[in-house]
Structures are given as structure tokens and as C-alpha cells.
Amino acid sequence: MQTTSPKIWVLLSWVVSVCLVLPVFALLLQSFASDTALFEHLWATVLTDYVITTIQLVVLVLVFSAIFALPSAWLIAMCEFRWRKQFQWLLMLPLAMPAYVVAYIYTDLFDFSGPVQRFLREVFQANTAVGDYWFFEIRNVYGAALMLSLVLYPYLYLIARTAFLEQGAHLFQVSRTLGKSSWQSFRFISIPLCRPAIVVGLIFIGAEALGDFATVHYFAVNTLTTAVYDSWLGHGSLSAAAKISMLMLIGVMGLLAIERWQRGRQRFYHKSSGQLSRFKLSKAQSISAIIWCVFLLMAGFVVPAVILIDYAMTYFAVAWQSELLQVLWQSIWLALVAAVITTCFAIVFIYTTRLSQKRSAYIPLRISTMSYVLPSTVLAIAVLIPMTLFEININEWMESFGYQAPGLFLSGTVFALIFAFVVRFQAVANGTIESSFLNISPSLDMASKTLGKTDVQTLFAIHVPLISKGIFTAILLVFIECMKELPAALLLRPFNFDTLATYVYQFVSDEQLEQAAVAAILIILAGLYPVMRLTKTGKVTND
């Protein structure tokens, strides 16, 4: 029996990857469209302020995230103190918390009419008029950056912690021999060696902050993301939205270029060797470490979760509406379809590179991950452009033959949402499936070919069973990301179609989170499961 030619797999990979990267090129072309009236007006009035505010927001998020994540990662990886093993996965729980929900909860706590200021006025007998005493304002760019950092820092924490653990134990033995403290070892050894990993985490967090819409919109912070949203949904100008999106894309690419230029010819070679001996903290240092970890856990997860549970119990009769079940079902099947498609594409990409050792076989895998660094709002606009162009041409063609035009048969349906999710999260599935394939010996492929099996038979008979856990993990991770995705869902959802994320955001924007507390808890529970599973399988814990 003849095996399938690798060329067929390479061709299939190229076709899929081109479809996935098509929105990026369409965005580039649309940004040169002649319809520039709205963009010129924005450029002459408010766009410069939007750019400055966006840069300020991203820089603040990066600074806050680094402050939260790097000391925590170092303490968990390199120091020994009480409850360290518990904190190493508890600090990841804020990943499950939507930033806009955290923003609403803390605004409700710290606003003038909130319980914190009411308590302070009673204690200090302050006047009740606004402006008679000073209290920090949370609804500004600093507050928005802090809210985003509280839920995004675990990305950097996980990456930095893994990088710290992979450093050679002998480096710290030498450091101790030279009489260096734990802080000096952290500053002069760990941080420089982990710089590439730290930069990757910061770039990812920066892209997430750049693409956030719900938090900045709720805090009335005007960024490029809100400008994209208003240009498309408020003014109906896809061209202006595309031009602003290109500014955001240039910003992301600029971050990558600056990092590569600044790194220059530096190389980072370090390999873990020997048994890692953690720094023994003194009693005072241990207490400080525990307080720091508890603070992050409380601020990023426990306090918002407790308040949400209180809302859900108090307003359950209002929060549990009949339409919530429909929204939940819509969210589940939409995320599940996108997750399965994404994982299938990932298997095609990785299996192609396994069959063909030519460099061209790796190109589709690499370009299929390009969109992962794009802000979701930018990606949504990029997806709309080729779809609407295709629909316009089809409608005109049908009308020229005297048939009724089908209208928005792509961009007006859930197909646009599924396609955007697949493009956005293809990199997540690729990374998971690739790591699973690396554990399979090439000798199994050769044995299968010797028995006359085709490539397809080898894939389903040998590889799929062996990577079944990786497939499940990939589906799970993409599923959770789709459940939480908001900006793309807001821009691409059909009329009268909600996901859990858009359902919750509508109430948050109306300052009625109490009525969506149950839905918000469902999103959080969906995000908690992958954290628990990764912890159980040992991908988070590493002693």
C-alpha cells in the first residue's frame, strides 16, 4: 500500500495557513482605502490624545505586571517558605477573572458612595460633600492599568517562574559562595538570564492590554481600541477602523522590533544542572513573602469572587433569567466548535512538519500563529474586511443574474465569530499539539510505513491515541479562551446573539453587575478548570 505524498500535507497546510493569515493582509490593504474623512477628522482632533493614552496604559500595565509577577515568581521558584507549594498555583487563579468584572467590583468598593469611603467618612467624621477630603480616583488610566495588571500578571508569573527553575543550580551555589544575598542573586543573575522569557511575557501582556475594550470603556479611558470600536459601530466606517487598527498593529510590531534590536547579538545559554537548593528565608522574610502572595491572591481573585458570590446569592431571582441558559448554551457550542477546528488545524500543521523535513513545511505553522499577538479588536476588524468584500461581490454577481442577493451570509452570522476565534487562538493549539508530538519517537512512523500504512492511517492509529491528552488540553485551553473573549464577540456577533462575555459586559456597562453575577461566576468557573487540570498534570507545579 502506498503512503500519501508529503506534498499533499504541505499543500493542505499552506491552504489553511493562508486562510488564517488572510485577514491581516486584508487589513493592510483596507487601511489604504480612499475613504479617509472620518480618520482625518479623528487625526486632527482627538487621535493624538488617544495614542498618548494608549501608550501610557500599556506602559503602566507592563510596569505593574512586572512588579506583581517577577518577585512572586522568584519567591516561589527559588526560595523556601511556608505554603510555597500552595501559592505556586493559587497565584494563577486571577487568570480566570475577567478584567472588566474586577474593574466594576473595585469601582463599587472605592467610589464616593462605596463602602470604603463611607466607612472612612464615619471614622474621621469627614464632610459628605464631594471634594471636602482627598481620596484616590480609581476610574482613570492608572486604575484601568491596575485592574488589567491584576488579571494579566499570571502570564508573566508562569513564564518567569519556569525560566527561573530552568537556570543552572551551580550559578546560585557560586552566588552563595561569594556571599550574595537572595535579592542580589535575583537582581544580578536571575533577571539577566531570564530576560528573553520575561520579554516574551511582557509583550503578550502588552498586546492584551492594547486590545482591551471593556475595562477602558467602563473607566472612560479613551484608547485606540475604543476608537476602533466607535469608528465601526458608531460611525460605520470600516476604513477608519482599519487605519486605526493598523496603528495598533504597528505598535505591537514595534515592541517586537525594539526588543530584537536592543537584544542585538546577545546570547543566553543556561541549562539546569544539579539539585536546586532554595534560599532559606528568615522568619521576617518568610512572613513578608506570605503577605505579598496573599495580597496578590486576595486582590486579583478572592475579593472579586467573594463579592460576586454575594451578588449572586442576594440577587439570584433577578440574575437567574431564562435567557441565561440560552446564552450559556450558545457560548458552549460556539467555543467548542472553534476549539475542535483549531486543534484539527494544529494537528495538520504539526504532522506536516513531521512528514516533510523541508523548510517550506514549517512556514505554514509559523505564519498561522501571526495573529496571536494582534489585539482582539484589530483582529475582528481584519476578519470583517475580506468577508464583507466577498459578500459584496457575491451579492452583486447574484443580482446581475436576476437572483435575490443573499445579504450578509458570512459577516452577519456566527461563522464570523468562529473564524475569528480560530485565527486568534491557533497559536495556543499549535504549541500544545507540537509539544505532544515531540514525545513520539520517529521509529514508530518508520515501523508504520514498513507495515504499509498510509500517512492518514499512521496518524489515526498511532499518533492520535498517543497525543490524546495533548489534544484534550488544546481543546480545553482554546475553549476557555473563546468563552472569555469579549472584543471580537462584541464586534462580530449577529444581532440578538450573546455569549456569556457579552451578556455580562452589557450589565457591567450599565452598572448592573448584580443582575449578571451568575453569568460572571460561570465564566470564572470555566476558567478555573484548566488551571486545576494543568496543576494536576504537573505543568504548573514543579518542585
Secondary structure as the mmCIF struct_conf table of DSSP 4:
data_model
#
loop_
_struct_conf.conf_type_id
_struct_conf.id
_struct_conf.beg_label_comp_id
_struct_conf.beg_label_asym_id
_struct_conf.beg_label_seq_id
_struct_conf.end_label_comp_id
_struct_conf.end_label_asym_id
_struct_conf.end_label_seq_id
HELX_LH_PP_P HELX_LH_PP_P1 GLN A 2 SER A 5
HELX_RH_AL_P HELX_RH_AL_P1 PRO A 6 GLN A 30
TURN_TY1_P TURN_TY1_P1 SER A 31 PHE A 32
BEND BEND1 SER A 34 SER A 34
HELX_RH_AL_P HELX_RH_AL_P2 ALA A 37 THR A 45
TURN_TY1_P TURN_TY1_P2 VAL A 46 VAL A 46
HELX_RH_AL_P HELX_RH_AL_P3 LEU A 47 MET A 78
STRN STRN1 CYS A 79 GLU A 80
TURN_TY1_P TURN_TY1_P3 ARG A 82 TRP A 83
HELX_RH_AL_P HELX_RH_AL_P4 ARG A 84 LEU A 90
TURN_TY1_P TURN_TY1_P4 LEU A 91 MET A 92
HELX_RH_3T_P HELX_RH_3T_P1 LEU A 93 ALA A 96
BEND BEND2 MET A 97 MET A 97
HELX_RH_AL_P HELX_RH_AL_P5 ALA A 99 PHE A 110
BEND BEND3 ASP A 111 ASP A 111
TURN_TY1_P TURN_TY1_P5 PHE A 112 SER A 113
BEND BEND4 GLY A 114 GLY A 114
HELX_RH_AL_P HELX_RH_AL_P6 PRO A 115 PHE A 124
TURN_TY1_P TURN_TY1_P6 GLN A 125 GLN A 125
BEND BEND5 THR A 128 ALA A 129
TURN_TY1_P TURN_TY1_P7 VAL A 130 GLY A 131
BEND BEND6 ASP A 132 TYR A 133
BEND BEND7 ARG A 139 ASN A 140
HELX_RH_AL_P HELX_RH_AL_P7 VAL A 141 LEU A 165
TURN_TY1_P TURN_TY1_P8 GLU A 166 GLU A 166
BEND BEND8 GLN A 167 GLN A 167
HELX_RH_AL_P HELX_RH_AL_P8 ALA A 169 THR A 177
TURN_TY1_P TURN_TY1_P9 LEU A 178 GLY A 179
HELX_RH_AL_P HELX_RH_AL_P9 SER A 182 SER A 185
HELX_RH_PI_P HELX_RH_PI_P1 PHE A 186 SER A 190
HELX_RH_AL_P HELX_RH_AL_P10 ILE A 191 LEU A 193
TURN_TY1_P TURN_TY1_P10 CYS A 194 CYS A 194
HELX_RH_AL_P HELX_RH_AL_P11 ARG A 195 GLY A 211
HELX_RH_AL_P HELX_RH_AL_P12 ALA A 214 TYR A 218
TURN_TY1_P TURN_TY1_P11 PHE A 219 ALA A 220
HELX_RH_AL_P HELX_RH_AL_P13 LEU A 224 TYR A 229
HELX_RH_PI_P HELX_RH_PI_P2 ASP A 230 GLY A 234
TURN_TY1_P TURN_TY1_P12 HIS A 235 HIS A 235
HELX_RH_AL_P HELX_RH_AL_P14 LEU A 238 ARG A 263
TURN_TY1_P TURN_TY1_P13 GLY A 264 ARG A 265
BEND BEND9 GLY A 274 GLY A 274
STRN STRN2 PHE A 279 LYS A 280
HELX_RH_AL_P HELX_RH_AL_P15 LYS A 283 LEU A 297
HELX_RH_PI_P HELX_RH_PI_P3 MET A 298 VAL A 302
HELX_RH_AL_P HELX_RH_AL_P16 VAL A 303 THR A 314
TURN_TY1_P TURN_TY1_P14 TYR A 315 TYR A 315
HELX_RH_AL_P HELX_RH_AL_P17 PHE A 316 ALA A 319
BEND BEND10 TRP A 320 TRP A 320
HELX_RH_AL_P HELX_RH_AL_P18 SER A 322 LEU A 355
BEND BEND11 LYS A 358 LYS A 358
HELX_RH_3T_P HELX_RH_3T_P2 ARG A 359 ALA A 361
TURN_TY1_P TURN_TY1_P15 TYR A 362 TYR A 362
HELX_RH_AL_P HELX_RH_AL_P19 ILE A 363 ILE A 367
TURN_TY1_P TURN_TY1_P16 SER A 368 THR A 369
HELX_RH_3T_P HELX_RH_3T_P3 MET A 370 VAL A 373
BEND BEND12 LEU A 374 LEU A 374
HELX_RH_AL_P HELX_RH_AL_P20 SER A 376 SER A 400
TURN_TY1_P TURN_TY1_P17 PHE A 401 GLY A 402
HELX_LH_PP_P HELX_LH_PP_P2 TYR A 403 ALA A 405
BEND BEND13 LEU A 408 LEU A 410
TURN_TY1_P TURN_TY1_P18 SER A 411 GLY A 412
BEND BEND14 THR A 413 THR A 413
HELX_RH_AL_P HELX_RH_AL_P21 VAL A 414 PHE A 437
TURN_TY1_P TURN_TY1_P19 LEU A 438 ASN A 439
BEND BEND15 ILE A 440 ILE A 440
HELX_RH_AL_P HELX_RH_AL_P22 PRO A 442 THR A 450
TURN_TY1_P TURN_TY1_P20 LEU A 451 GLY A 452
HELX_RH_AL_P HELX_RH_AL_P23 ASP A 455 THR A 458
HELX_RH_PI_P HELX_RH_PI_P4 LEU A 459 HIS A 463
HELX_RH_AL_P HELX_RH_AL_P24 VAL A 464 LEU A 466
TURN_TY1_P TURN_TY1_P21 ILE A 467 ILE A 467
HELX_RH_AL_P HELX_RH_AL_P25 SER A 468 LYS A 484
HELX_RH_AL_P HELX_RH_AL_P26 PRO A 487 LEU A 492
HELX_LH_PP_P HELX_LH_PP_P3 ARG A 493 PRO A 494
TURN_TY1_P TURN_TY1_P22 PHE A 495 ASN A 496
HELX_RH_AL_P HELX_RH_AL_P27 LEU A 500 SER A 509
TURN_TY1_P TURN_TY1_P23 ASP A 510 GLU A 511
HELX_RH_3T_P HELX_RH_3T_P4 LEU A 513 ALA A 516
HELX_RH_AL_P HELX_RH_AL_P28 ALA A 517 LYS A 536
TURN_TY1_P TURN_TY1_P24 THR A 537 GLY A 538
BEND BEND16 LYS A 539 VAL A 540
#
